[in-house]
Amino acid sequence: MHRPNQRPTTDARSPRRRRLLARAAAAAGATAVLGATAMTGSAGAVVNGHDSTQRYPFMATIPMVEADAQCGATLIDRQWVLTAAHCVDPELEITPTGKVRVGSEHRKTGGTVRDIDKVVIHPGYEQGKEIAPGRTTPNKNDLALVRLDRPVAQHPLRIAGKAGPAGTPTRILGFGTTVDTGDLDKVKFPERLQELDTRRGSEAECFGRAGATRLCTVSPKPGAMACFGDSGGPQIQRAKGGRWELIGTTSGDGDWNTQCSTGPGLYSNVPAYKGWIGKTLHKNA
């Protein structure tokens, strides 16, 4: 456990910082944590998504110091948000500003802003490892819980009992880059929340990179998926009665491609971690 806003910072434009960010982006795939402070994943702001069509009071953002970027997060309790572990991993040397914005359709305004009080990274979290040039294994147990200094008025999102089977319609949300580029100077973050209708993919569609703790996510729309700056954000599905429920957290890329929008994405299977989440909230109440 640590407070990300207490870590030392360095110039995001320095060669050392650039190398670290590039390595982090590769480790996570196209869904890198966030734009210029690239993390590991394959998500896009949602590249080729569109402006949000409804309000999502549970949507949260964790701004970063580097390059005016951010990670996504989901309000799961009045005082806790769930995000990707690689968004708050000190080894990647990214620096959360120490704030969380909850319930806004806009990246920098609106909603409720709270200070980060505590961060709990899943004890089994491991960064992906490069096994060949351009080929990195997925992150393991890529989840972290962030406690806010005070509760918020927004309604938390319920965690699903389980993710639907392959083919189940889902939706992803984020403020990540809308431009699929490996050049961190060219990423473009939208001010308006983006959404993209997706579906649960099979393990085969993610080339064996998905499994019991990682969901394969596929976009029926060509050239569309989460990307830099979307990491940690939610994947949701409809429950009975039509309400949304949480099934995934943006983690990484579902194939070996360096681009976000040309393949599937990997999402941590949140229902598989309900036990850990419940124990952590109870222990740190």
C-alpha positions as CSV (number, residue, x, y, z in Angstrom):
1,M,0.0,0.0,0.0
2,H,1.3,3.4,-0.8
3,R,0.2,7.0,-1.7
4,P,1.0,7.5,-5.4
5,N,1.0,11.3,-5.0
6,Q,4.0,11.1,-2.7
7,R,6.4,9.6,-5.2
8,P,9.2,11.7,-6.7
9,T,8.6,13.0,-10.3
10,T,10.9,13.5,-13.3
11,D,10.6,15.4,-16.5
12,A,8.1,13.5,-18.7
13,R,10.0,14.7,-21.8
14,S,13.4,13.3,-20.6
15,P,15.0,10.4,-22.6
16,R,14.8,8.2,-19.4
17,R,11.2,9.0,-19.0
18,R,10.5,8.3,-22.6
19,R,12.2,4.9,-22.4
20,L,10.2,4.0,-19.3
21,L,6.9,5.1,-20.9
22,A,7.7,3.2,-24.1
23,R,8.5,0.1,-22.2
24,A,5.4,0.4,-20.1
25,A,3.3,0.8,-23.2
26,A,4.8,-2.3,-24.8
27,A,4.3,-4.2,-21.6
28,A,0.7,-3.5,-21.5
29,G,-0.2,-3.5,-25.1
30,A,-2.4,-1.1,-26.9
31,T,-4.4,-0.4,-23.8
32,A,-1.6,1.4,-22.1
33,V,-2.5,3.1,-18.9
34,L,-2.9,6.4,-20.4
35,G,-1.8,8.4,-23.2
36,A,1.5,9.9,-22.8
37,T,2.1,8.2,-19.6
38,A,1.5,5.0,-21.4
39,M,0.7,2.0,-19.5
40,T,0.1,-1.6,-20.4
41,G,-2.9,-2.5,-22.4
42,S,-4.8,-2.2,-25.6
43,A,-7.6,0.2,-25.1
44,G,-8.5,3.4,-26.9
45,A,-10.4,6.5,-25.9
46,V,-11.7,4.8,-27.2
47,V,-10.4,4.8,-30.7
48,N,-13.4,5.1,-33.1
49,G,-15.8,5.2,-30.3
50,H,-18.3,8.1,-29.9
51,D,-19.5,10.6,-27.3
52,S,-21.3,9.1,-24.3
53,T,-25.0,8.7,-24.9
54,Q,-26.0,8.6,-21.3
55,R,-24.7,9.5,-17.8
56,Y,-22.4,7.1,-16.1
57,P,-22.2,8.4,-12.5
58,F,-19.8,5.5,-11.6
59,M,-17.2,6.6,-14.2
60,A,-14.0,8.0,-12.6
61,T,-10.6,9.3,-13.7
62,I,-7.3,9.3,-12.0
63,P,-5.3,12.2,-13.5
64,M,-1.5,11.8,-14.0
65,V,1.2,14.4,-13.8
66,E,2.9,13.2,-17.0
67,A,1.7,14.6,-20.3
68,D,-1.7,15.7,-19.0
69,A,-2.8,12.0,-19.1
70,Q,-5.1,9.9,-17.0
71,C,-6.3,6.4,-16.1
72,G,-9.9,5.3,-15.9
73,A,-11.6,3.9,-12.8
74,T,-15.0,2.7,-11.6
75,L,-16.8,3.7,-8.4
76,I,-17.7,0.5,-6.7
77,D,-18.3,2.0,-3.2
78,R,-19.1,5.5,-2.0
79,Q,-15.4,5.8,-1.0
80,W,-13.6,3.4,-3.3
81,V,-12.8,3.2,-7.0
82,L,-11.4,0.2,-8.8
83,T,-8.6,0.7,-11.4
84,A,-5.7,-1.2,-13.1
85,A,-2.7,-2.0,-10.9
86,H,-0.4,-0.8,-13.6
87,C,-2.0,2.7,-13.3
88,V,-0.5,3.0,-9.8
89,D,2.6,0.8,-10.1
90,P,5.6,2.8,-8.8
91,E,8.0,0.7,-10.9
92,L,6.5,2.3,-14.0
93,E,7.3,5.7,-12.6
94,I,4.0,7.3,-13.4
95,T,2.7,9.8,-11.0
96,P,-1.0,10.2,-10.1
97,T,-1.8,13.7,-9.1
98,G,-3.4,12.4,-5.9
99,K,-6.9,13.3,-7.1
100,V,-9.8,11.3,-8.4
101,R,-12.8,12.8,-10.4
102,V,-16.0,10.9,-10.2
103,G,-19.2,11.0,-12.2
104,S,-18.3,13.5,-14.9
105,E,-18.9,13.3,-18.7
106,H,-15.9,15.6,-19.1
107,R,-12.2,14.8,-18.5
108,K,-11.2,17.9,-16.6
109,T,-14.4,19.4,-15.2
110,G,-17.6,18.5,-13.4
111,G,-18.4,15.6,-11.1
112,T,-16.9,15.3,-7.7
113,V,-13.2,15.5,-7.0
114,R,-11.6,13.8,-4.0
115,D,-8.1,13.3,-2.7
116,I,-6.6,9.8,-2.8
117,D,-6.4,8.5,0.7
118,K,-5.0,5.0,0.2
119,V,-4.0,2.6,-2.6
120,V,-4.2,-1.2,-2.4
121,I,-2.6,-3.1,-5.3
122,H,-3.6,-6.8,-5.7
123,P,-0.9,-8.9,-3.9
124,G,-0.6,-11.1,-7.0
125,Y,-0.1,-8.3,-9.5
126,E,2.8,-8.8,-11.9
127,Q,3.8,-6.7,-14.9
128,G,3.8,-8.4,-18.3
129,K,7.2,-9.7,-19.4
130,E,8.8,-9.2,-22.8
131,I,9.5,-12.6,-24.3
132,A,10.5,-11.5,-27.7
133,P,10.8,-8.1,-29.5
134,G,7.3,-6.6,-29.5
135,R,5.8,-9.6,-27.7
136,T,4.9,-9.2,-24.0
137,T,2.9,-11.4,-21.8
138,P,-0.3,-10.0,-20.2
139,N,-0.2,-8.4,-16.8
140,K,-1.4,-10.7,-14.0
141,N,-4.0,-9.7,-11.4
142,D,-4.0,-6.2,-12.8
143,L,-6.3,-4.6,-10.3
144,A,-5.9,-1.9,-7.6
145,L,-8.4,-0.3,-5.2
146,V,-8.2,3.4,-4.4
147,R,-9.8,4.8,-1.3
148,L,-11.1,8.4,-1.5
149,D,-10.6,10.8,1.5
150,R,-14.4,11.2,1.8
151,P,-17.4,9.4,0.3
152,V,-19.1,10.8,-2.8
153,A,-22.8,11.3,-3.6
154,Q,-22.6,9.3,-6.9
155,H,-24.1,5.8,-6.9
156,P,-21.5,3.0,-7.2
157,L,-21.7,0.4,-9.9
158,R,-22.6,-3.1,-8.8
159,I,-20.1,-5.8,-9.7
160,A,-21.8,-8.6,-11.7
161,G,-22.1,-12.1,-10.4
162,K,-20.1,-13.3,-13.4
163,A,-19.3,-12.0,-16.9
164,G,-21.6,-13.2,-19.6
165,P,-20.4,-15.9,-22.0
166,A,-18.6,-15.3,-25.3
167,G,-20.9,-13.2,-27.5
168,T,-22.5,-11.2,-24.7
169,P,-22.9,-7.5,-25.6
170,T,-20.8,-5.2,-23.5
171,R,-19.7,-1.6,-23.5
172,I,-16.4,0.1,-22.7
173,L,-15.9,3.7,-21.5
174,G,-12.9,6.0,-21.4
175,F,-11.1,9.2,-22.0
176,G,-8.1,7.7,-23.7
177,T,-6.6,8.7,-27.0
178,T,-8.8,8.8,-30.0
179,V,-5.8,8.6,-32.3
180,D,-4.2,5.2,-32.5
181,T,-0.5,6.1,-32.6
182,G,2.7,4.8,-31.0
183,D,4.1,8.4,-30.9
184,L,3.3,9.7,-27.5
185,D,3.5,13.3,-28.8
186,K,0.6,12.7,-31.1
187,V,-2.0,11.2,-28.8
188,K,-5.2,13.2,-28.4
189,F,-7.4,12.9,-25.4
190,P,-11.1,13.8,-25.8
191,E,-12.7,16.2,-23.3
192,R,-16.0,14.3,-23.6
193,L,-16.3,10.7,-22.3
194,Q,-16.2,8.1,-25.1
195,E,-18.1,4.8,-25.3
196,L,-17.9,1.8,-27.6
197,D,-20.2,-1.1,-27.8
198,T,-18.3,-4.4,-27.7
199,R,-18.8,-8.0,-27.0
200,R,-17.2,-10.7,-24.8
201,G,-14.8,-12.6,-27.0
202,S,-13.6,-16.2,-26.7
203,E,-10.2,-17.1,-25.4
204,A,-9.2,-18.1,-28.9
205,E,-10.0,-14.6,-30.2
206,C,-7.4,-13.3,-27.9
207,F,-4.7,-15.9,-28.9
208,G,-4.7,-17.6,-25.6
209,R,-4.0,-14.4,-23.7
210,A,-7.4,-14.4,-21.9
211,G,-8.6,-16.9,-19.3
212,A,-10.3,-17.2,-15.9
213,T,-9.0,-13.8,-14.7
214,R,-8.8,-12.0,-18.0
215,L,-11.7,-11.3,-20.4
216,C,-11.2,-11.1,-24.2
217,T,-13.1,-8.1,-25.6
218,V,-13.9,-7.7,-29.2
219,S,-15.3,-4.7,-31.2
220,P,-17.8,-5.5,-33.9
221,K,-16.8,-2.1,-35.4
222,P,-13.6,-2.3,-37.4
223,G,-10.6,-0.3,-36.1
224,A,-12.1,0.4,-32.7
225,M,-10.9,-0.5,-29.2
226,A,-9.6,1.1,-26.0
227,C,-6.1,2.7,-26.0
228,F,-3.6,4.9,-24.2
229,G,-5.4,6.6,-21.3
230,D,-8.2,4.1,-21.1
231,S,-6.4,1.7,-18.7
232,G,-8.3,1.0,-15.5
233,G,-11.7,2.0,-17.0
234,P,-14.8,-0.1,-17.0
235,Q,-16.3,-2.7,-19.2
236,I,-20.0,-3.1,-18.4
237,Q,-22.9,-5.5,-19.4
238,R,-26.6,-5.3,-19.0
239,A,-28.2,-7.1,-16.0
240,K,-31.8,-8.2,-15.8
241,G,-33.9,-5.2,-15.7
242,G,-31.6,-3.3,-18.0
243,R,-29.2,-1.8,-15.4
244,W,-25.5,-1.8,-16.0
245,E,-23.1,-3.9,-14.0
246,L,-19.3,-4.1,-13.9
247,I,-17.5,-7.1,-15.5
248,G,-14.1,-5.8,-16.5
249,T,-11.3,-3.3,-16.0
250,T,-9.2,-2.2,-19.0
251,S,-5.8,-4.0,-18.7
252,G,-4.0,-4.7,-22.0
253,D,-4.0,-5.9,-25.6
254,G,-5.6,-9.1,-26.7
255,D,-3.1,-9.9,-29.5
256,W,0.5,-9.3,-30.2
257,N,-0.1,-6.2,-32.3
258,T,1.4,-2.9,-31.2
259,Q,-1.7,-0.9,-32.3
260,C,-4.7,-0.6,-30.1
261,S,-7.5,-0.6,-32.7
262,T,-6.5,-3.5,-34.9
263,G,-7.3,-6.3,-32.5
264,P,-9.1,-7.3,-29.3
265,G,-8.5,-6.0,-25.8
266,L,-7.9,-7.7,-22.4
267,Y,-9.9,-6.7,-19.4
268,S,-9.4,-8.0,-15.8
269,N,-12.4,-10.2,-14.9
270,V,-13.7,-8.2,-12.0
271,P,-16.3,-10.8,-10.8
272,A,-13.4,-13.3,-10.3
273,Y,-11.9,-10.9,-7.7
274,K,-15.1,-10.1,-5.7
275,G,-13.7,-12.0,-2.7
276,W,-10.5,-9.9,-2.6
277,I,-12.4,-6.7,-3.2
278,G,-14.8,-7.4,-0.4
279,K,-12.1,-8.3,2.1
280,T,-10.0,-5.3,1.2
281,L,-12.9,-2.9,1.6
282,H,-13.9,-4.5,4.9
283,K,-10.3,-4.5,6.2
284,N,-9.8,-0.8,5.3
285,A,-13.2,0.6,6.2
